[in-house]
Amino acid sequence: MAAKAVILKAALLAAAAFAAAPAFAQTNDPNLTQQQVDCTNRMTAAGDGCDKNGGNGGAKPGTGTAAGGAVFLPALIVDLFPNQPAGAAPQTPAPSNGSSSNGSGNVPAPAPTPSGPVTVPQGLNLAEPPRAITGEFVPDEVLVTVDGDAGVVQQIATSFGLQVRSQRQSRLLGSTLVRFGITDGRPVGVVLAQLAADGRTQRREPNHIYTLQQAAGIVNYAFDRIELDSKQASGENVRVAVIDTGIDDTNPALAGVIAGQFDAMPSVPIEKRDHGTSVDGLIAGVGQLEGMAPGAKIYHARAFEGGKSSMDVILSALDWAAEQDVRIINMSFVGPKNDLLGTACRNARAMGIVLVAAAGNNGPKAPYGYPAAFDGVIAVTATDAKDGLMPQANRGAYVFISAPGVEMVAPSGAGSEVVTGTSFAAAIVSGAIANLIHAAPDRSADDIEKALAATAKDLGPKGRDNDFGYGLIDTKAAEAAK
């Protein structure tokens, strides 16, 4: 095992922020030796080339493939945070232990560090072909939903030579979610294929990495563009959950706005508060930086640090949000498709929660961004003061609606700043929907989605299109629609 991977694993076990390594090469060829797999992984992660006379299993430099069929998967997630140090690996949070911050100043204890030797059984069979995994993910972990208690979880870990790093009961997934650690260097795709042989495992997914959607960056012009009278705007008592970074709850724009907070990654120190503060402020800010829905109650879940989070942490935040009896959940982040996240979103929508997500800032040719691309999630793209599309915006049939998201003034950890990105367009839509719910509390999530689609101002080709979706949100018309 390469020294870099050992250091990475040690950092994870210490429950500190880990450096998200590039996606390891995944292979469907069972004839590759472990040395060849390790070597292709080292080439992918470090570029050292191993033994260029054949020690890497016959990989051809520059081709992205190895003779055994290994595929070097591209990192599909682009970190758009402007302050990332040059050459630094993106920082990813240590996983959640399921605790929350109660606002009393007491810091929850971090999850216990796993200990004890792990023996990998010999002769483990593949129940299905190893998966080719797209997107960035934690290279030595898998997420599994299990039908059974802690004893069953430990039995599975022993049977497959895995380490139980965390486990909790997920309300939205309806089962026990377990984060297993891979201690022997097996590729994630291989372990997922092996676990499929055990009927007690229900869903098996990588621990994908997700990124907040803030582009590099004046009065907020959003009220005028979305047909919302700033003097009459109100989301009074509408409960909105936001999953984002930490926030500066001392910012005057958030005075009396935050009804509850949860820290899904309590063992990771909070360093950045700007993004979450901006999103909360655009939804329900007060004073000089008034949001779209003043009076709305924000339930804020901190699940990102350094612009990054993992699937495990996000699911913990979603479960907490679902328990707060919220009407809206704002998700201003993007990552790969993950079945666990899709299930959680589907079940949240079945509870009557309106789900709003950023479409993504990774460009016209980027793959679909999730959770925005899941059915039942309102995918929001960003437009400017002249209704022009933000050039960095993702495109695709999943884009549902457009909203202002380019060069808007919003509260931040430093007071205020000009922000750009589909993150902030999503916040504008969440605030607009809070107005709709305030005006008609009995309106269902389906009714709201249909009204937004039917009343949007068409900006692109006639009808729904891959750039603007149905068009620019029209709050006044949507409120009047029946």
N, C-alpha and C positions, 0 to 999 in steps of 0.2 A: 504494500500500500504506500502510495507516495507520501512524503513527509507533509506536504501541504494538506492532504486530506486528513491526516492524523491531527494536525493543528486545528483544522476546521471542526472535526468531531469533538475535540476536547473543549472547544469554545461553546459548542451546543450543550454539552453535558454540564457546563458551568452556568447554564441559563443566562448567558450574556448575549449581546447582539452578535450575529454571525455574519460572515462575509459570504454572500450568495455566489457560489462558484458557477461558471458556465455549465449549461446542461451537458451531462455526461453522454458519451456515445452509447446508444442502445442498439442491440443486435438481435436478430432473429435466428442466427446461426448457432446451433448447439455444439458444433464441432470446434469452435474457438476455445483455446485453452484460457485459463484464468489469467495467465501472464499476458496473453494477447489482448484480452479485454482490459486489464489494468493499464497496458501500454497505450491503447487507443484512448482511454480516459485521460491519461497523463498528457497525451498530445492535445486533446480537446481542452483540458483545463489549463495547461501550462505551456504548450507549444514546444516542449523540449525535443520532440521527435523520437525519443527512445533510441533504439538501435536502427539506424537507417539502412542497415544491411539485412533487415528482415525481422528484427526483434519486435516490431510493432504489428506483426501479423500480416505484413504485406501492404500496409497502407500506402497510398500514393499521395505524396504531398501536393496540396492544392486541389485535390479532387473532392475532398470531403467524404470519401468512402474508403473502407478497408476491404481487403480481399475476402474476408469472412462475411461481408455484408453489413458491417457496422456503419451507421449513418451519423455524421456530426450534425446535430440539430442546431439550427440557428436560435439565438436568443430573440424571441419575438416581442419581448417587452422592452420598450425604450424608456429609460429613466429621464424624465424631462425636467427634473428639479434643477434650477440654474446654479445652485451653489455646490454641486458635487465636485470635490477636488479632482483635478486631472489625474487620470490613471488609477483612481481609487476604486475598489470593488464596492458595489452598492451594499449598503448595510441593511440587514434584515433582522427583525426582532426575535428575541427568544420567545418560545411558545408560551401561551397563556396557561395559567394554572386554574383558570375559572374563577378567580377571586375578583372582587370589585373594590373600587375606592369608595368609601362611604362619606367622603367629604370632611371627616373629623380630623384628618391629618395622620391617621394610622395607616401605615403602608402594609399591605398584605404580604405575608411571608411568601417567598418564591417557592415554586414547586420543588420537591426533594430531588436531589441529583441521583439518577439511577446508578446502581452499583452492582457488583458481582460479575463473575465471568459468564460469558455467553458462549455456549457450544453449538456449532452449526451441525445439524444432523447430516449424515452422508446419504447420498442417493435420493435427494429431493427431486420429485418429478415435476415437470411443467404441465399444468392443467390446460394451458392454452398458450399460443405463441407469445413470446415476450412483446410487450407493447412498445411502439415507437412513440415517444412522449414529446409533445411540442410545448414550447414555452419554458420559462425559467422555473426551477423547482429546487427544493432542498435535496441535495444529492444522496443523503443517507437516511431518508425517512419515507414512510408511507402512511397514509391515513386509511383506516379500515373501520367500517361499522360492523359491530359484532352482536350476534344474538346470544346473550348470556351475561353472567356476572363477572366479577374480577377474577374468580377462579378459572373461568373459561378463557378469559383474556390471557392469563398466564400460561395456560395449557397450549394455546395457539402459539404464544411467543416461544415456548420451549420446543414445540414441534417443528418450528421453522427457523430456529436459531436467531430470534429477534429480541430486541430489548423494549420493554414497555416504558415509554418516556412520559406519557400522560394518558389519562382516560377520563371520560365524563359522560353523563347522560345528556344527549342533545334533544331538546324539545322539538326543534324543527325537523330533525332527521328521524326522530322517533326510535332511537336505539342508542347503544353505547358507542361513542366515537373514540377510537384508540389511535394514538400516534406511536407507531412502532419504529425503533431505530435499527438500522442495518449496520452491524459492527464488523463485517468481514469483507466489505468492498463489493458485494454483489450489486449489479446495476438495478435501479429501481424497477425497470420494466420486467426483469427476470423475477424479482421478488413478488411483484403483483401477479405474475403468471403462476407462480408456485402457490400463492395464497388462495387462488381460485379453486384449488383442489379441496379446500376445507369448507364444508357446507355451513359452518357457523359464521363465516365471513359473508356479509351481505353486499357491501360495496367496497371497492378497493381503488384508491386514487393516489396520485403523487401529492405531496404537500407543495402545491404550486405557490409561486410568488406573484403578488399583485402590486401595482404602482398607482399612486395618486396621479390625477390628470391635470397638471398645472403647466401651462406653457410660459415661455419667457415673456416677461412683460417689457374738468372732467367729473363731472357730475354723473351719477348713475342714470344712464339713459334708458334703463330697462323698463321702467314704469310706462314710458311713452310707447316704446316699441311693442309691448305685450298687451296694450290697451287696458292698463290697470291704473285707476285714479289713485295717486299716492295719498290724497286726503281721505279717501274712503277705504283704502286697503286695510284688511284686518284678517288675522288668523286666530282671533282670540280663543284661547283654551284648546286649540287644535294641537294634538300631541304629535310631534315630529321627531323621529330618531335620525341621528346623523352618525355614520361610521367614518372616522377620519383620524387625523392627528390629534395630539393634545391641543388644548385651547388656552387662551389667556382670558380667564373668566373675570379678570379685573378691568378689562377693556370696557369703557363706558357704553359702547354699542351693545354689549351683552348684559347690561344691568337688568336683573330680573327676568332674563330670557331663559337661563339654563335651569330646568326643573330637576334634572338628575344626571349623574355622570357614572361611567363604568370604565375601568381600566382593564382591557383584555390582555395587556402585556405588562403587569406590574413590576416585573423584575428588570425592565429596561428603562433607564432614566429618560425623562422627557427633555428633549433638546429643541425640538421645533414645534411651534404653536401657531404658525402663520396660516397654514392651509385650512385647518379646522376652524380657526377663528373667523376666517373670511367666509367659509361656507355657512356657518351658523349665522353670521351677521347678514349675509345676503338673503337668507331665509326670513329671519325674524329680528334683525337688528333694530335698535331704538336710537332716538336722538338725531344727531347730524347725519349719521350713516344708517338711516332707516332701511330696513329690509322690506321684502315683498309682502310679508305677512306679520306685521307687528301684533303682539299679543299671543302669538303661537308659543307653545311650550316645547323647548328643545330638550331631548334626552340624548346626551352626547356619549358615544362610545369611542374611546381612544384605542385604535387598532393599528396605527402606523407610526413609524419613526424613520427618519431619513428618507421619506417617500416610499417606504416599502412595508409590506406585511406578508404573512403566510396564510394559507387556506385555513389552518387550524385556528389561528388567532381571529380571523374574520368570522368564522362560524361561531366562535364563542361570543363575539360582539352581536351577531345577528340573533342568537338565542336570547341574549339579554334584552335586545330591542323588542323582540316579540313578546316578552313578558311584561313590557311597560304599557301595554294596551295603546300603542301608537296607531295612528291612521296612515302615516307616511314613513317610509324609510328612504333616506337619501344616501346613495352609494357613489361617491365621486372618485371611483378608482376603476382600474382595468387590469385584466389578466387573462390567462388561457381558459378554455372551457374545462370545467371540472364538474363531474356528476354530483358530488356532494353539495356544491354551491347551487347547482340547478335544482336539486331536490329541496334544499332549504328555501330558495326563492319561490318555488311552486307551492310549498306548504304555507309560506307567509302570505302569498296572494290568496290562497284558499281561506285564510283567516280574515280576509277583507282588507288587508294592508295594501296601500298603493306603493309600488316599488319604482323608484326613480334612479337612473344610473347614467353616468357619463359615457358617451359613445366612444371616446378615446381621442388622443392627440397624436397618434403615431403615423399619420399621413394617409393619402388616398389609396395606397397599395397595401396597407397594413391588413393583417387578418382581422376577423371579427373580434370585437372586444367584449369580454364577459365581466360582470353579470348582465351588461346592457343587452346582449344578443339573446338572452333566454326569453322564451315566451312569457308574457305576463309582466315583463319589466319595461318601463318606458325609457327608451334610449334617447338621450338628448345630445344634439350637436350644437355647436356654438356659431353665432353670427355677430357681426359688428353693428355699429350705429347706423349703417346704411343697408342693413340686411344682407350683407355679403358673407359668404361662408368663410370661416376661419381656415386658412390654407392647410394647417396641420391636422385638421379633423379627419378621423376615420370615415370611410364611406362604406355603404352596403345596404342591403335590403332590410337589415334590422333597425336602421336609424328610424326613429318614430316621429320626432318633432324637433324643431329648432327654437333656440332662445338666445338672448344676448349673452355673450361670454367673452367678448374681446375688449380689453382696456376699460375695465370698470373699476371704480373706486370701491374698496371694501375694507372693513376693519381687519387688522392683523396683529401679530404679537408686538409689533413696533408702533402701533397706533392705527395707521391705515396705509394702504398701498394700492397701486394700480395692478389689477390681476387679469389674466387671460387664460382661457382653457375651457374644455367641456365640463370640467369639475364645477365651474361657477355657473355655466348655463344650466346644469342639472339643479343647482341650488335655486336658481330663478324659477324653474318649473315647479320644484317642491313648494316654494312660497306661493306661487300662483294656485296650485292645487289646494293649499291650505285655505286660501280665500274661498275656493269653491265649496270646500267642506264646511267652512264657517257659515256660508250663506245657506247651505242645504245639508245639514249634518247626516241625514239619512241616505244621502247619495252613495251608491256602491262604487267600488273600485272599477268594475266593468263599465258602469254608467259614465264615470269620469273619463276613462280612456276613450270611450266612443265619442264623447262630447269634444274632447281635445282634437281627435282626428277629423271630426265633421266640421269644425269651425276654424281650423288653422288657416292662416293666410298662405296660399300657395306661392312658393318662391322659385321653384325650379320648373322642370317640365311638368305639364298638366298631370295632376294626380300625385300620388306618392312616388318619390324617387329616392335614389341611393344617397344623394347629397343632403337634402333638406328634410327627408321624411315626408310627412304630410304638409310641412311648412311651418311658418312662424306661429307660435302659440298666441291665441287671442283670448285673453281671460274674460273680457266682457261678453263676447259671443258664447264662450263655453258655459258661462254662468247662466245665460239665458236659454241655452239648449235644453231640451227635455228628452 
